Amino acid sequence: MAARSGKPKAKRMSAQLVEDEDYQLRHERVAGIDVAKASGMVCVRLPPGEGKSRRTSRTWEVAATVPDIAAAAAELAAAGVELASMESTSDYWRVWLAVLEDAGLKVQLVNSSQAKNVPGRPKTDKADAQWIARLTEMGLLRGSLVLPAEVRALQVCTRQLVHLTQDRTRYWQRLEKLLEDALCKLSSVVSKMAGSVSVRAMIEAMIAGERDPRALAGLALGPMRAKRAELERAFTGMRFGSQHAFAAAAHLRAIDFLDGEVRALEGQVRERVAGLPAAWGVDADGTTGPGAGLGPDAAVLPAVARLTEVPGISELIAIGLIAEIGLDMSRFATAGHLVSWAGMAPVADQSGPRKGRGKKGQGNSYARRLATRAGSGAANTGTFLGERHRRIRQRPGGGAKKADCAVGRSILVIVWHLLNDPAARYRDLGPGHYAKHSDTARKVRGHIRQLHALGLDVIVTPREDAA
């Protein structure tokens, strides 16, 4: 008998029947637009003319101004264009989208990676517009998420709030570096300088000319008073000169200005989200409006209130998520689609027998940042999400950042369900969910592996009195 080869037989994949889309001619009259800063190239694809067998196309350049785009939109409407596609190039697409939609045209914004021309072919604006038009007529382009105008207005405010908050944090960081340059080790004693009343009082006293370490340490308030001895040593030997005082005063003025702008923007985003009808709640008697749905017997909670029931989601994080993903979850077929859109899911990477881990997609950085912040906020709570964060953080190769991302992904899934069904409410599974539902045999195998790693052999037998 011949010896068998030790090489394992490759597993054959069973045949699958997949219902695919019909990628034949989907649209008779289409337009492709290659958008640039100062102008755009427009290509219109139309059915064959009388006595001809081939489709025709016409390409021309249009200046990126409202009157010129409106004139081009009128031509597209007169030609009976069913669908117009354009790349999402920077923010230059916004004027095109607004004017074309006002003209009554159906417009889809597509990711530039999908509309990229075939490598090796000439690269010109005219060729790109023609290629986008060809892909559009075949139905090979998938439209990107474009939120309603009122949600986009909210998004402008929430993103500005993010930017101003980041700017304020940078000024506090510059102030910390300035103190280090003055040989002042205040940041080594104080865990967080930003927003601390005691730190603000100490820096203002230093600007006014106070240099006595004991006097500066005496300005500590609240729990920081227990660190007065450490503060005194941190101030001892510092060289806080006039140049440091001038720069520190400028930083504090900038921080005060940004504090006022942030407060004003926070009020603005609250007003705007309260003006979204889709975000309103419903009272028990069916009444809806900006203040409805807040009672104990409400039929539907307001969208912000529904999201803030999830551990880690504050009011501003809930508003920020609504501004990024909108309130209509029909744009995302499943919660997994939303997670992938936010860039919190790996992209498939498989070729033959090789299965790579796959890198995460680029996604929406604002939504991803908000979800990660929510995951970090749930870390120290006595909830299911808090326990999940602790378990992931304690794994080998885990860590706080991975736990923040993983819990943030779970929170995005929860957000999708809460927004997809307005009557849904968040119900926490509790911190003991894992211990209650974990597999006993799996625990036993894990403990045996740990004992084997220590060089011990064990025989496990169940107790007779075990339930």
Backbone torsions as a table, in degrees:
resi	resn	phi	psi	omega
1	MET	NA	131.4	-178.4
2	ALA	-72.2	142.2	-179.7
3	ALA	-73.1	141.6	179.0
4	ARG	-81.7	146.6	177.2
5	SER	-71.6	145.0	180.0
6	GLY	-77.2	-7.8	-178.9
7	LYS	-73.6	125.0	-178.3
8	PRO	-66.5	144.4	180.0
9	LYS	-71.8	133.1	-178.6
10	ALA	-64.5	136.9	-179.7
11	LYS	-77.3	125.3	-178.5
12	ARG	-85.1	132.3	179.3
13	MET	-79.2	129.5	179.6
14	SER	-69.9	147.6	-179.2
15	ALA	-66.9	140.5	-179.4
16	GLN	-124.4	140.8	175.8
17	LEU	-99.5	114.8	-176.7
18	VAL	-113.0	125.9	176.0
19	GLU	-79.6	107.2	-175.4
20	ASP	-100.3	163.8	177.0
21	GLU	-78.3	157.1	179.8
22	ASP	-86.1	105.6	-176.7
23	TYR	-95.4	31.6	170.0
24	GLN	-82.9	-166.3	-178.4
25	LEU	-63.1	116.2	-175.8
26	ARG	-99.8	-32.9	-176.5
27	HIS	-132.4	130.4	-178.6
28	GLU	-75.7	-41.2	-174.9
29	ARG	-123.4	112.7	-175.4
30	VAL	-134.6	167.9	175.6
31	ALA	-139.1	140.4	174.6
32	GLY	-119.2	133.5	-175.7
33	ILE	-124.5	122.4	173.5
34	ASP	-96.7	109.6	-171.0
35	VAL	-90.2	135.9	172.0
36	ALA	-131.7	-176.4	-175.2
37	LYS	-71.5	-49.9	-173.7
38	ALA	-95.1	-20.0	-177.1
39	SER	-156.2	176.4	176.5
40	GLY	-144.7	148.1	178.4
41	MET	-99.6	124.4	-176.3
42	VAL	-110.5	129.3	176.4
43	CYS	-123.9	127.8	178.6
44	VAL	-111.0	128.9	177.9
45	ARG	-109.8	125.7	-174.3
46	LEU	-127.6	161.2	177.5
47	PRO	-62.8	161.7	179.4
48	PRO	-58.5	144.2	176.9
49	GLY	-73.4	176.4	-178.3
50	GLU	-63.4	127.1	179.5
51	GLY	81.4	5.9	-179.4
52	LYS	-118.0	156.8	-176.9
53	SER	-111.9	-11.5	-176.2
54	ARG	-109.2	146.7	178.1
55	ARG	-68.4	151.3	-178.2
56	THR	-111.0	153.7	177.4
57	SER	-139.0	148.6	177.6
58	ARG	-133.9	132.0	-175.5
59	THR	-127.0	133.8	176.9
60	TRP	-150.9	160.1	-177.2
61	GLU	-95.0	138.5	-179.4
62	VAL	-127.6	130.6	177.0
63	ALA	-67.4	143.7	-175.6
64	ALA	-84.0	56.7	174.4
65	THR	-121.1	156.5	-175.5
66	VAL	-59.4	-46.3	-179.4
67	PRO	-62.7	-41.6	-177.9
68	ASP	-69.7	-39.5	178.8
69	ILE	-67.6	-36.9	177.7
70	ALA	-63.3	-38.3	177.8
71	ALA	-66.2	-40.3	177.7
72	ALA	-66.3	-36.8	178.2
73	ALA	-63.5	-38.0	177.4
74	ALA	-63.4	-38.5	177.4
75	GLU	-65.4	-41.3	179.8
76	LEU	-65.0	-40.6	178.8
77	ALA	-65.9	-38.8	179.2
78	ALA	-66.2	-30.4	179.0
79	ALA	-80.9	-3.9	179.3
80	GLY	73.7	32.7	-178.4
81	VAL	-63.9	126.9	-179.2
82	GLU	-84.7	-33.5	-175.5
83	LEU	-152.1	133.9	176.0
84	ALA	-118.6	134.5	-179.6
85	SER	-120.2	145.8	175.6
86	MET	-150.1	153.5	-179.6
87	GLU	-75.0	150.3	176.3
88	SER	-87.6	73.4	-177.5
89	THR	-88.2	111.2	-179.9
90	SER	47.7	-131.8	175.2
91	ASP	-109.4	10.1	-176.3
92	TYR	-70.3	-17.0	-178.5
93	TRP	-76.6	-16.6	-171.3
94	ARG	-62.8	-43.3	-179.0
95	VAL	-67.1	-36.3	178.4
96	TRP	-65.9	-46.3	-178.7
97	LEU	-61.4	-45.7	-177.0
98	ALA	-63.2	-45.6	-176.4
99	VAL	-71.4	-41.4	-179.4
100	LEU	-66.9	-38.3	177.3
101	GLU	-67.0	-37.5	177.0
102	ASP	-63.2	-27.1	179.3
103	ALA	-81.9	-0.2	178.1
104	GLY	86.4	12.8	179.9
105	LEU	-88.0	149.0	174.4
106	LYS	-87.4	119.8	-173.4
107	VAL	-123.3	138.6	173.2
108	GLN	-125.1	136.1	177.4
109	LEU	-97.0	129.2	-175.1
110	VAL	-121.9	151.0	177.0
111	ASN	-67.8	138.4	-176.6
112	SER	-63.6	-25.6	179.2
113	SER	-67.7	-27.8	179.0
114	GLN	-80.7	-30.0	-176.2
115	ALA	-96.4	10.5	-177.6
116	LYS	-68.3	139.4	-178.5
117	ASN	-71.3	162.3	-179.6
118	VAL	-66.6	131.5	179.7
119	PRO	-60.2	142.1	179.6
120	GLY	99.2	-18.2	179.3
121	ARG	-88.9	157.5	179.4
122	PRO	-57.7	141.9	-177.9
123	LYS	-108.9	102.3	175.4
124	THR	-137.5	160.1	178.1
125	ASP	-62.3	-37.9	179.8
126	LYS	-64.8	-45.7	179.8
127	ALA	-65.0	-36.5	178.9
128	ASP	-64.8	-42.4	179.3
129	ALA	-64.0	-40.1	179.2
130	GLN	-66.4	-38.7	179.9
131	TRP	-66.5	-41.3	177.7
132	ILE	-62.5	-40.4	178.9
133	ALA	-64.4	-41.1	179.1
134	ARG	-64.0	-43.9	178.6
135	LEU	-64.2	-34.9	-179.2
136	THR	-66.8	-43.4	-177.1
137	GLU	-68.3	-23.9	177.0
138	MET	-89.6	-5.3	-179.2
139	GLY	72.7	29.7	-176.5
140	LEU	-94.6	2.8	-179.6
141	LEU	-111.7	139.5	178.9
142	ARG	-107.8	126.2	-177.4
143	GLY	-69.0	141.7	176.0
144	SER	-80.3	167.6	179.5
145	LEU	-73.3	121.2	174.0
146	VAL	-122.3	114.2	-175.1
147	LEU	-77.5	159.2	174.8
148	PRO	-59.9	159.3	-174.0
149	ALA	-58.8	-41.1	-177.5
150	GLU	-69.4	-30.6	176.2
151	VAL	-74.9	-35.9	176.3
152	ARG	-64.0	-35.0	176.4
153	ALA	-65.2	-40.3	175.2
154	LEU	-63.7	-38.5	-178.5
155	GLN	-63.5	-37.0	177.5
156	VAL	-58.4	-42.8	-178.8
157	CYS	-70.8	-42.6	-178.3
158	THR	-67.6	-38.2	178.2
159	ARG	-69.9	-36.4	175.3
160	GLN	-63.9	-36.7	177.0
161	LEU	-63.0	-40.9	176.8
162	VAL	-61.6	-45.0	-177.3
163	HIS	-65.8	-42.9	180.0
164	LEU	-67.0	-37.7	176.9
165	THR	-64.1	-39.6	176.9
166	GLN	-65.8	-40.0	177.3
167	ASP	-62.0	-41.9	178.6
168	ARG	-62.6	-40.4	177.7
169	THR	-63.7	-37.7	178.7
170	ARG	-63.7	-37.6	178.9
171	TYR	-66.7	-38.2	175.7
172	TRP	-64.8	-37.1	177.3
173	GLN	-66.6	-39.6	176.9
174	ARG	-65.2	-36.7	177.9
175	LEU	-65.6	-38.7	177.1
176	GLU	-63.4	-42.4	177.8
177	LYS	-64.5	-35.8	178.4
178	LEU	-63.6	-41.5	177.8
179	LEU	-65.4	-36.8	176.6
180	GLU	-64.1	-38.0	177.7
181	ASP	-65.2	-28.6	178.4
182	ALA	-88.6	10.4	179.2
183	LEU	63.2	29.1	177.6
184	CYS	-103.9	121.3	-174.9
185	LYS	-99.5	38.0	-178.7
186	LEU	-61.1	-39.9	-177.0
187	SER	-69.0	-15.8	176.9
188	SER	-77.7	-21.9	-179.0
189	VAL	-96.7	-40.3	-177.7
190	VAL	-90.9	126.0	-177.9
191	SER	-69.4	-34.2	-177.9
192	LYS	-142.4	115.6	-178.6
193	MET	-81.3	-38.0	-174.9
194	ALA	-62.5	127.1	176.1
195	GLY	82.6	-1.3	-178.9
196	SER	-81.5	123.5	178.9
197	VAL	-65.9	-39.1	-179.2
198	SER	-64.5	-45.4	179.8
199	VAL	-62.6	-41.5	179.2
200	ARG	-61.5	-43.2	179.8
201	ALA	-64.0	-40.4	179.6
202	MET	-64.9	-44.9	-179.0
203	ILE	-66.0	-40.9	178.4
204	GLU	-64.3	-36.1	176.9
205	ALA	-66.8	-38.6	177.3
206	MET	-65.8	-38.2	177.5
207	ILE	-64.8	-36.3	179.9
208	ALA	-74.0	-9.5	176.3
209	GLY	116.5	-1.5	180.0
210	GLU	-73.1	129.4	-179.7
211	ARG	-127.9	-4.1	-178.0
212	ASP	-73.0	118.2	-178.1
213	PRO	-58.3	-38.9	-178.2
214	ARG	-68.1	-40.8	179.5
215	ALA	-65.3	-39.9	178.8
216	LEU	-67.0	-42.2	179.1
217	ALA	-66.2	-27.6	179.5
218	GLY	-70.0	-11.0	178.2
219	LEU	-81.7	-3.2	179.6
220	ALA	-65.6	139.9	-178.9
221	LEU	-123.3	159.1	174.2
222	GLY	61.6	-141.2	-178.3
223	PRO	-61.4	-21.1	-178.4
224	MET	-70.7	-14.2	179.1
225	ARG	-64.2	-24.4	177.8
226	ALA	-70.1	-12.9	-178.9
227	LYS	-105.6	20.1	-175.5
228	ARG	-61.4	-37.5	179.2
229	ALA	-65.1	-42.6	178.1
230	GLU	-66.6	-38.6	178.5
231	LEU	-64.0	-39.8	-179.8
232	GLU	-62.7	-40.5	177.8
233	ARG	-68.3	-33.5	179.2
234	ALA	-66.9	-31.8	-179.9
235	PHE	-86.0	-19.4	-176.9
236	THR	-67.5	128.5	177.8
237	GLY	84.7	6.2	-178.6
238	MET	-72.9	157.9	-179.6
239	ARG	-126.0	69.2	-178.0
240	PHE	-87.2	99.6	-176.1
241	GLY	-92.7	-175.3	-178.8
242	SER	-66.2	-32.8	178.6
243	GLN	-66.4	-35.8	177.4
244	HIS	-69.3	-38.8	179.4
245	ALA	-63.2	-42.5	-179.7
246	PHE	-63.6	-46.8	-178.6
247	ALA	-66.9	-39.8	-179.7
248	ALA	-64.7	-39.8	178.2
249	ALA	-63.5	-39.6	178.1
250	ALA	-64.1	-40.9	178.7
251	HIS	-63.8	-42.1	-179.7
252	LEU	-65.4	-37.4	177.3
253	ARG	-64.6	-41.1	178.3
254	ALA	-64.5	-39.1	179.2
255	ILE	-65.7	-41.3	178.3
256	ASP	-62.7	-41.8	178.7
257	PHE	-62.3	-45.6	-179.4
258	LEU	-67.3	-33.4	175.5
259	ASP	-58.7	-44.5	179.3
260	GLY	-65.6	-40.7	179.0
261	GLU	-66.0	-39.3	179.9
262	VAL	-64.8	-43.6	178.0
263	ARG	-61.2	-42.0	179.5
264	ALA	-64.5	-40.6	-179.7
265	LEU	-69.4	-36.1	177.1
266	GLU	-60.7	-41.0	175.8
267	GLY	-66.4	-35.8	-179.8
268	GLN	-66.0	-43.4	-177.7
269	VAL	-69.3	-33.2	177.3
270	ARG	-65.8	-40.8	178.5
271	GLU	-65.1	-41.2	-176.4
272	ARG	-70.1	-40.3	179.7
273	VAL	-70.3	-28.7	176.3
274	ALA	-70.5	-19.3	178.9
275	GLY	-90.1	2.8	178.5
276	LEU	-89.7	114.0	-179.1
277	PRO	-59.2	-34.0	-179.4
278	ALA	-68.6	-16.0	-179.6
279	ALA	-96.1	-1.2	-178.2
280	TRP	-74.9	155.8	174.1
281	GLY	-93.4	179.1	-179.8
282	VAL	-132.8	127.1	177.3
283	ASP	-74.5	172.7	-178.5
284	ALA	-62.5	-29.3	-179.4
285	ASP	-88.9	6.8	178.1
286	GLY	91.8	0.1	179.7
287	THR	-73.0	135.8	177.6
288	THR	-128.0	158.3	-177.6
289	GLY	160.5	-179.4	-177.9
290	PRO	-59.2	-33.0	-178.0
291	GLY	-103.9	8.1	-176.2
292	ALA	-83.0	159.7	174.9
293	GLY	83.3	12.7	-177.7
294	LEU	-100.5	-6.2	-179.8
295	GLY	-77.2	165.8	-178.6
296	PRO	-67.2	-24.4	-179.0
297	ASP	-107.6	25.3	-177.3
298	ALA	-65.1	141.4	178.4
299	ALA	-73.9	-38.7	-180.0
300	VAL	-137.7	128.0	175.9
301	LEU	-78.6	152.3	171.1
302	PRO	-58.5	153.8	-174.6
303	ALA	-58.3	-41.8	-179.2
304	VAL	-65.4	-41.4	-179.9
305	ALA	-65.7	-36.6	177.9
306	ARG	-63.4	-41.5	-177.2
307	LEU	-73.9	-33.6	-178.3
308	THR	-72.4	-9.5	173.0
309	GLU	-71.9	-18.0	179.4
310	VAL	-79.0	130.8	178.8
311	PRO	-58.0	134.7	178.6
312	GLY	95.7	-17.4	-178.7
313	ILE	-96.5	112.7	174.4
314	SER	-86.6	177.4	-179.3
315	GLU	-62.3	-44.5	-177.3
316	LEU	-70.7	-34.1	176.0
317	ILE	-66.1	-40.4	178.2
318	ALA	-62.0	-44.0	179.2
319	ILE	-65.3	-40.5	178.5
320	GLY	-62.1	-40.6	178.1
321	LEU	-65.5	-40.6	177.5
322	ILE	-62.6	-39.0	180.0
323	ALA	-67.5	-27.4	-177.5
324	GLU	-89.9	-39.7	-174.0
325	ILE	-107.0	-10.6	-179.7
326	GLY	78.7	-172.6	-178.7
327	LEU	-112.9	-8.2	179.5
328	ASP	-98.1	101.9	-177.6
329	MET	-83.1	3.2	176.2
330	SER	-68.4	-17.3	176.3
331	ARG	-70.4	-19.9	177.9
332	PHE	-114.7	114.5	-174.5
333	ALA	-59.5	-39.2	179.2
334	THR	-138.7	172.4	175.5
335	ALA	-63.6	-31.6	177.9
336	GLY	-63.8	-33.9	176.6
337	HIS	-64.2	-39.7	178.0
338	LEU	-65.1	-42.9	179.5
339	VAL	-61.8	-43.4	178.9
340	SER	-65.4	-40.5	179.2
341	TRP	-61.8	-34.2	178.9
342	ALA	-79.7	-5.1	178.6
343	GLY	79.8	30.1	-179.1
344	MET	-115.9	25.0	177.2
345	ALA	-138.7	141.1	-179.5
346	PRO	-70.4	148.2	177.1
347	VAL	-85.5	139.1	-178.9
348	ALA	-58.9	135.8	-179.7
349	ASP	-141.8	84.0	-176.8
350	GLN	-134.9	132.7	177.1
351	SER	-145.8	112.7	-177.1
352	GLY	61.9	-132.5	179.3
353	PRO	-78.5	-12.5	-176.7
354	ARG	-82.5	131.8	175.5
355	LYS	-126.0	104.6	179.6
356	GLY	-80.7	164.1	179.0
357	ARG	-71.1	-31.5	178.7
358	GLY	80.4	134.6	177.6
359	LYS	-87.6	153.4	177.4
360	LYS	-71.6	151.7	178.0
361	GLY	-73.0	167.0	-178.3
362	GLN	-68.3	-52.2	173.0
363	GLY	66.1	-171.3	179.5
364	ASN	-89.9	110.0	-174.2
365	SER	-66.6	-31.4	-179.3
366	TYR	-69.9	-46.3	178.3
367	ALA	-64.2	-39.7	179.3
368	ARG	-64.8	-40.4	179.1
369	ARG	-65.5	-40.9	179.0
370	LEU	-65.8	-41.8	179.1
371	ALA	-65.0	-39.0	178.9
372	THR	-67.1	-38.8	175.9
373	ARG	-63.1	-40.0	177.4
374	ALA	-64.5	-39.9	177.1
375	GLY	-62.8	-39.2	176.5
376	SER	-67.6	-36.5	179.4
377	GLY	-67.9	-26.4	179.7
378	ALA	-84.6	-3.0	-171.2
379	ALA	-60.2	-45.0	-172.6
380	ASN	-100.6	21.4	179.1
381	THR	-95.0	151.8	177.2
382	GLY	-86.3	57.9	-176.3
383	THR	-129.0	176.6	177.2
384	PHE	-60.5	-43.8	179.8
385	LEU	-66.8	-37.0	176.2
386	GLY	-63.4	-42.1	177.9
387	GLU	-66.9	-38.2	176.8
388	ARG	-62.0	-41.2	178.3
389	HIS	-62.2	-44.2	-178.6
390	ARG	-66.4	-38.6	-179.8
391	ARG	-66.2	-43.5	179.5
392	ILE	-68.3	-38.9	-178.8
393	ARG	-63.9	-32.7	-176.1
394	GLN	-88.6	-4.7	179.0
395	ARG	-69.5	152.6	171.8
396	PRO	-61.6	128.1	-176.8
397	GLY	80.0	7.5	-179.6
398	GLY	-83.9	-115.9	-178.3
399	GLY	111.7	166.4	-175.0
400	ALA	-66.0	-39.5	-176.6
401	LYS	-66.2	-43.2	178.4
402	LYS	-65.3	-38.3	178.8
403	ALA	-66.1	-40.5	177.2
404	ASP	-58.9	-44.4	-178.2
405	CYS	-67.4	-43.6	-177.5
406	ALA	-66.1	-44.5	179.0
407	VAL	-69.5	-35.1	175.3
408	GLY	-61.5	-36.7	176.2
409	ARG	-64.7	-42.9	177.8
410	SER	-61.8	-37.5	179.8
411	ILE	-66.7	-38.0	177.1
412	LEU	-62.4	-38.3	176.8
413	VAL	-62.1	-43.4	178.6
414	ILE	-63.3	-42.4	-179.9
415	VAL	-60.6	-41.7	179.4
416	TRP	-59.6	-44.5	-179.0
417	HIS	-67.2	-38.4	-179.0
418	LEU	-68.3	-36.4	179.3
419	LEU	-82.7	-28.4	179.1
420	ASN	-70.8	-32.8	178.3
421	ASP	-124.0	97.7	-176.3
422	PRO	-57.5	-26.7	-179.4
423	ALA	-79.8	-8.1	-177.8
424	ALA	-73.4	150.2	176.8
425	ARG	-130.7	148.3	179.3
426	TYR	-76.8	132.6	176.0
427	ARG	-125.9	118.1	-177.2
428	ASP	-76.4	137.7	179.8
429	LEU	-79.9	-14.4	178.4
430	GLY	91.8	153.3	-178.2
431	PRO	-68.3	-19.2	-179.2
432	GLY	-90.8	10.8	-176.3
433	HIS	-63.0	-43.6	-178.0
434	TYR	-64.6	-45.0	-178.3
435	ALA	-65.7	-32.9	-177.1
436	LYS	-76.0	-33.0	-173.0
437	HIS	-110.2	2.3	179.5
438	SER	-72.0	151.8	-176.7
439	ASP	-76.1	125.7	-179.7
440	THR	-63.8	-42.8	-179.9
441	ALA	-62.2	-35.8	178.0
442	ARG	-65.6	-39.2	176.5
443	LYS	-62.0	-43.5	-179.0
444	VAL	-61.4	-44.6	180.0
445	ARG	-62.9	-38.4	178.5
446	GLY	-64.0	-43.9	178.8
447	HIS	-65.7	-38.3	178.7
448	ILE	-64.0	-41.6	177.8
449	ARG	-61.1	-40.1	179.1
450	GLN	-64.7	-39.7	178.3
451	LEU	-68.2	-38.5	176.4
452	HIS	-62.9	-37.0	178.5
453	ALA	-64.4	-25.8	177.1
454	LEU	-87.0	3.2	178.8
455	GLY	84.3	23.9	-177.9
456	LEU	-113.4	139.7	172.8
457	ASP	-104.7	133.1	-177.3
458	VAL	-131.2	151.7	171.8
459	ILE	-118.6	123.3	-175.1
460	VAL	-104.0	125.9	175.2
461	THR	-130.8	136.7	-179.7
462	PRO	-71.1	146.5	175.8
463	ARG	-73.5	148.8	-179.9
464	GLU	-68.8	-32.7	-177.7
465	ASP	-88.8	4.8	-179.9
466	ALA	-70.9	139.6	-178.1
467	ALA	-73.1	NA	NA
